[in-house]
Amino acid sequence: MWTLLFIPLIGLIFLGMAVVATIAAFVWRPKRPVQWLGLATLPFGCAALPVLALMLVSGVTALLQKGDAALFEEVWGFVPDMREDQMLSDDFGMVSDRWIYMRMEPSPRDRQRVMDVIRPSEVTPVQFDFMGEGRQFSWWDTSCEAPVMREADGYRGWRLLVVLDCPGRREMWFVAHRP
């Protein structure tokens, strides 16, 4: 949301540098066409700096983002046997107010290790589906013939840890929240 401030910032930088270039043209009185071209491109070059900074920041954050296996390990405390292409996740927040959403196709060993921790839940499949739809994920399709709802609230410091198990499709979804 804070990136919306870049649009007025870029406009102000452009206008400010256009004024500076106009004043410099009157004071300096350039004589060669290259000097006029430099003054004309000054506002555009300066307005591009915040855009380049935003591109750099987003590139660095993409490099530092955790993979699916690391997010799974953060929640459950063990490295999964699943391959990265068997998991799909999104995470929000850092240390406090951390949310992790994941869809996975666990191996039998991973499924058993998760099942050893979780217990039956009072959360309904409709409530669970609403948790993911609120984030508007394109991959949050929890339609299942006989979903089994489980939870492990309080496990490893997660206040909310709800799992939707779909044995027929061999898929599991979970939502984890740490305030």
C-alpha positions as a Markdown table, in Angstrom:
| # | Residue | x | y | z |
|---|---|---|---|---|
| 1 | Met | 0.0 | 0.0 | 0.0 |
| 2 | Trp | 2.9 | 2.4 | 0.8 |
| 3 | Thr | 4.1 | 2.0 | -2.8 |
| 4 | Leu | 1.1 | 4.1 | -3.9 |
| 5 | Leu | 3.0 | 7.1 | -2.5 |
| 6 | Phe | 5.5 | 6.7 | -5.2 |
| 7 | Ile | 3.2 | 8.1 | -7.9 |
| 8 | Pro | 2.9 | 11.5 | -6.3 |
| 9 | Leu | 6.6 | 11.4 | -5.3 |
| 10 | Ile | 7.6 | 10.8 | -8.9 |
| 11 | Gly | 5.4 | 13.7 | -10.0 |
| 12 | Leu | 6.8 | 16.0 | -7.5 |
| 13 | Ile | 10.4 | 15.1 | -8.3 |
| 14 | Phe | 9.7 | 15.5 | -12.0 |
| 15 | Leu | 8.1 | 19.0 | -11.5 |
| 16 | Gly | 10.9 | 20.0 | -9.1 |
| 17 | Met | 13.6 | 19.0 | -11.5 |
| 18 | Ala | 11.8 | 20.7 | -14.4 |
| 19 | Val | 11.9 | 23.9 | -12.4 |
| 20 | Val | 15.6 | 23.4 | -11.6 |
| 21 | Ala | 16.3 | 22.7 | -15.3 |
| 22 | Thr | 14.4 | 25.8 | -16.4 |
| 23 | Ile | 16.3 | 28.0 | -13.9 |
| 24 | Ala | 19.6 | 26.5 | -14.9 |
| 25 | Ala | 18.8 | 27.2 | -18.6 |
| 26 | Phe | 18.2 | 30.9 | -17.9 |
| 27 | Val | 21.3 | 31.2 | -15.6 |
| 28 | Trp | 23.7 | 29.0 | -17.5 |
| 29 | Arg | 22.6 | 29.8 | -21.1 |
| 30 | Pro | 23.7 | 26.5 | -22.8 |
| 31 | Lys | 25.1 | 27.0 | -26.2 |
| 32 | Arg | 25.5 | 23.4 | -27.6 |
| 33 | Pro | 22.6 | 21.1 | -28.3 |
| 34 | Val | 24.0 | 18.4 | -26.0 |
| 35 | Gln | 23.8 | 20.8 | -23.1 |
| 36 | Trp | 20.1 | 21.5 | -23.9 |
| 37 | Leu | 19.5 | 17.8 | -24.2 |
| 38 | Gly | 21.0 | 17.2 | -20.8 |
| 39 | Leu | 18.8 | 19.9 | -19.2 |
| 40 | Ala | 15.7 | 18.4 | -20.9 |
| 41 | Thr | 16.4 | 14.9 | -19.6 |
| 42 | Leu | 17.3 | 15.9 | -16.1 |
| 43 | Pro | 13.6 | 15.7 | -14.8 |
| 44 | Phe | 13.1 | 12.3 | -16.4 |
| 45 | Gly | 16.3 | 10.9 | -15.0 |
| 46 | Cys | 15.6 | 12.1 | -11.4 |
| 47 | Ala | 12.1 | 10.9 | -11.5 |
| 48 | Ala | 13.3 | 7.4 | -12.5 |
| 49 | Leu | 15.4 | 7.1 | -9.3 |
| 50 | Pro | 12.5 | 6.1 | -7.0 |
| 51 | Val | 11.3 | 3.6 | -9.5 |
| 52 | Leu | 14.8 | 2.0 | -9.7 |
| 53 | Ala | 15.0 | 2.0 | -5.8 |
| 54 | Leu | 11.6 | 0.2 | -5.7 |
| 55 | Met | 12.8 | -2.4 | -8.2 |
| 56 | Leu | 16.0 | -3.0 | -6.2 |
| 57 | Val | 14.0 | -3.4 | -2.9 |
| 58 | Ser | 11.5 | -5.9 | -4.5 |
| 59 | Gly | 14.3 | -7.9 | -6.1 |
| 60 | Val | 16.2 | -8.2 | -2.8 |
| 61 | Thr | 13.1 | -9.2 | -0.9 |
| 62 | Ala | 12.4 | -11.9 | -3.5 |
| 63 | Leu | 15.8 | -13.3 | -3.0 |
| 64 | Leu | 15.5 | -13.3 | 0.8 |
| 65 | Gln | 12.0 | -14.9 | 0.8 |
| 66 | Lys | 11.8 | -18.4 | 2.4 |
| 67 | Gly | 11.0 | -21.4 | 0.2 |
| 68 | Asp | 8.1 | -23.7 | 0.8 |
| 69 | Ala | 10.2 | -26.3 | 2.6 |
| 70 | Ala | 11.6 | -23.7 | 5.0 |
| 71 | Leu | 8.0 | -22.5 | 5.8 |
| 72 | Phe | 6.9 | -26.0 | 6.5 |
| 73 | Glu | 9.9 | -26.5 | 8.8 |
| 74 | Glu | 9.1 | -23.2 | 10.6 |
| 75 | Val | 5.6 | -24.5 | 11.4 |
| 76 | Trp | 6.1 | -28.2 | 12.0 |
| 77 | Gly | 9.7 | -28.3 | 13.2 |
| 78 | Phe | 11.0 | -30.9 | 10.8 |
| 79 | Val | 12.3 | -30.9 | 7.2 |
| 80 | Pro | 9.7 | -32.4 | 4.9 |
| 81 | Asp | 10.4 | -35.3 | 2.6 |
| 82 | Met | 8.1 | -33.6 | 0.0 |
| 83 | Arg | 9.7 | -31.9 | -3.0 |
| 84 | Glu | 9.2 | -28.2 | -3.5 |
| 85 | Asp | 6.8 | -28.8 | -6.4 |
| 86 | Gln | 4.5 | -30.7 | -4.0 |
| 87 | Met | 4.0 | -27.5 | -1.8 |
| 88 | Leu | 2.5 | -24.1 | -2.5 |
| 89 | Ser | 2.5 | -21.4 | 0.2 |
| 90 | Asp | 2.3 | -17.7 | 1.0 |
| 91 | Asp | 3.5 | -16.0 | 4.2 |
| 92 | Phe | 2.8 | -12.6 | 5.6 |
| 93 | Gly | 4.4 | -10.8 | 8.5 |
| 94 | Met | 7.7 | -11.4 | 10.2 |
| 95 | Val | 8.2 | -12.3 | 13.8 |
| 96 | Ser | 5.0 | -11.0 | 15.3 |
| 97 | Asp | 1.6 | -11.3 | 13.5 |
| 98 | Arg | 3.0 | -14.0 | 11.2 |
| 99 | Trp | 0.6 | -15.9 | 8.9 |
| 100 | Ile | 1.5 | -18.9 | 6.8 |
| 101 | Tyr | -0.9 | -20.5 | 4.3 |
| 102 | Met | 0.1 | -23.8 | 2.5 |
| 103 | Arg | -1.3 | -26.5 | 0.2 |
| 104 | Met | 0.8 | -29.7 | 0.2 |
| 105 | Glu | 0.8 | -33.2 | -1.1 |
| 106 | Pro | 2.6 | -34.8 | 1.8 |
| 107 | Ser | 4.6 | -38.1 | 1.6 |
| 108 | Pro | 3.2 | -40.9 | 3.9 |
| 109 | Arg | 6.0 | -40.1 | 6.4 |
| 110 | Asp | 5.3 | -36.4 | 6.4 |
| 111 | Arg | 1.5 | -37.0 | 6.7 |
| 112 | Gln | 2.1 | -39.4 | 9.7 |
| 113 | Arg | 4.4 | -36.9 | 11.5 |
| 114 | Val | 1.8 | -34.1 | 11.1 |
| 115 | Met | -1.1 | -36.4 | 12.1 |
| 116 | Asp | 0.8 | -37.3 | 15.3 |
| 117 | Val | 0.6 | -33.6 | 16.4 |
| 118 | Ile | -2.9 | -32.6 | 15.4 |
| 119 | Arg | -6.2 | -33.3 | 17.0 |
| 120 | Pro | -9.9 | -33.0 | 15.8 |
| 121 | Ser | -11.0 | -29.4 | 15.3 |
| 122 | Glu | -14.2 | -27.4 | 15.8 |
| 123 | Val | -13.4 | -25.3 | 12.7 |
| 124 | Thr | -15.7 | -26.1 | 9.9 |
| 125 | Pro | -14.5 | -26.6 | 6.3 |
| 126 | Val | -16.4 | -23.5 | 5.3 |
| 127 | Gln | -14.7 | -21.4 | 7.9 |
| 128 | Phe | -11.3 | -22.7 | 6.9 |
| 129 | Asp | -12.0 | -22.0 | 3.2 |
| 130 | Phe | -13.0 | -18.4 | 4.1 |
| 131 | Met | -9.5 | -18.0 | 5.8 |
| 132 | Gly | -7.8 | -18.5 | 2.5 |
| 133 | Glu | -10.3 | -16.8 | 0.3 |
| 134 | Gly | -9.9 | -13.6 | 2.4 |
| 135 | Arg | -6.4 | -13.4 | 1.0 |
| 136 | Gln | -7.7 | -14.0 | -2.6 |
| 137 | Phe | -5.2 | -16.8 | -3.4 |
| 138 | Ser | -5.8 | -18.3 | -6.9 |
| 139 | Trp | -4.5 | -21.7 | -5.6 |
| 140 | Trp | -6.8 | -21.9 | -2.5 |
| 141 | Asp | -9.2 | -24.7 | -3.8 |
| 142 | Thr | -10.2 | -26.7 | -0.7 |
| 143 | Ser | -13.0 | -28.5 | -2.3 |
| 144 | Cys | -13.0 | -32.1 | -1.0 |
| 145 | Glu | -15.5 | -34.9 | -0.8 |
| 146 | Ala | -14.9 | -35.8 | 2.9 |
| 147 | Pro | -12.6 | -33.2 | 4.5 |
| 148 | Val | -11.2 | -33.9 | 7.9 |
| 149 | Met | -10.6 | -30.8 | 10.0 |
| 150 | Arg | -7.8 | -30.9 | 12.6 |
| 151 | Glu | -5.9 | -28.4 | 14.7 |
| 152 | Ala | -2.7 | -28.0 | 16.7 |
| 153 | Asp | -3.3 | -24.6 | 18.3 |
| 154 | Gly | -0.4 | -23.7 | 20.6 |
| 155 | Tyr | 2.0 | -26.1 | 18.9 |
| 156 | Arg | 5.5 | -24.5 | 18.7 |
| 157 | Gly | 4.0 | -21.1 | 19.6 |
| 158 | Trp | 1.4 | -20.9 | 16.8 |
| 159 | Arg | -1.8 | -19.5 | 18.3 |
| 160 | Leu | -3.9 | -20.8 | 15.3 |
| 161 | Leu | -2.8 | -23.9 | 13.5 |
| 162 | Val | -5.7 | -25.5 | 11.5 |
| 163 | Val | -5.3 | -28.3 | 9.0 |
| 164 | Leu | -7.8 | -29.4 | 6.4 |
| 165 | Asp | -7.0 | -33.0 | 5.4 |
| 166 | Cys | -8.4 | -34.4 | 2.1 |
| 167 | Pro | -7.5 | -38.1 | 2.1 |
| 168 | Gly | -9.2 | -38.8 | -1.2 |
| 169 | Arg | -7.0 | -36.3 | -3.1 |
| 170 | Arg | -3.9 | -36.9 | -0.8 |
| 171 | Glu | -3.7 | -33.2 | -0.1 |
| 172 | Met | -3.6 | -31.1 | 3.0 |
| 173 | Trp | -4.0 | -27.4 | 3.6 |
| 174 | Phe | -3.0 | -25.5 | 6.7 |
| 175 | Val | -3.2 | -22.0 | 8.1 |
| 176 | Ala | -0.8 | -21.0 | 10.9 |
| 177 | His | -0.9 | -17.7 | 12.8 |
| 178 | Arg | 1.6 | -16.4 | 15.4 |
| 179 | Pro | 0.6 | -13.1 | 17.0 |
